[in-house]
Amino acid sequence: ANVARVRAGKAEVRHAYTAYFPQVQFDGSKGWLRAWAQQDGYPATYGKTYTYDASLSLRWTLFDGWKRESEIAQAKAEERAAEQEVHEREDTVADRVWSDYANVVTALQQRKAARSLLSATTESYEAATESYKDGVRNILDVLSAERELAHARAVDVTARTQVLQSFTNLAFRTGDLLSQHPKGTNP
């Protein structure tokens, strides 16, 4: 819609410049006349004839008190305002895409860290369980390691969810969701 406003603004500027050119008008018509006539002592008569009319006029405004200049300046100002709106919209879209891209990169790094945390806590839990079986540790150590493992699993699930959400947001901002829609680009 904003790009259409820019095009309309450009057309309005072109139209405003046409006020400097002379205007030529042509007008024409065709018709026919008919008459019924009667004179005393003579029989009535009927007459008809075709008529044609044509006119050509030239109109050129030489000075109008700078009205045309004002209209051109107004049209250019509206065109610039429409272009500015388009640039603002493009900047907003680009900012959102880059923000979502940064969120994807961050989510991937968080996922990598969550995977490392899950791996480390899994090893810690297995070591605590083996130590408990060997009689070196008590049940509280095993329960603490199990709690840390559950927390690491929750962090991993959250990180995976965040990755998927970030990729979905990025695909939405770039329009990639519509290109992969089963109904095409017009769902």
Beta strands, then each sheet from edge to edge (+ up, - down):
strand 1: 23-37
strand 2: 45-59
sheet 1: 1+ 2-
end
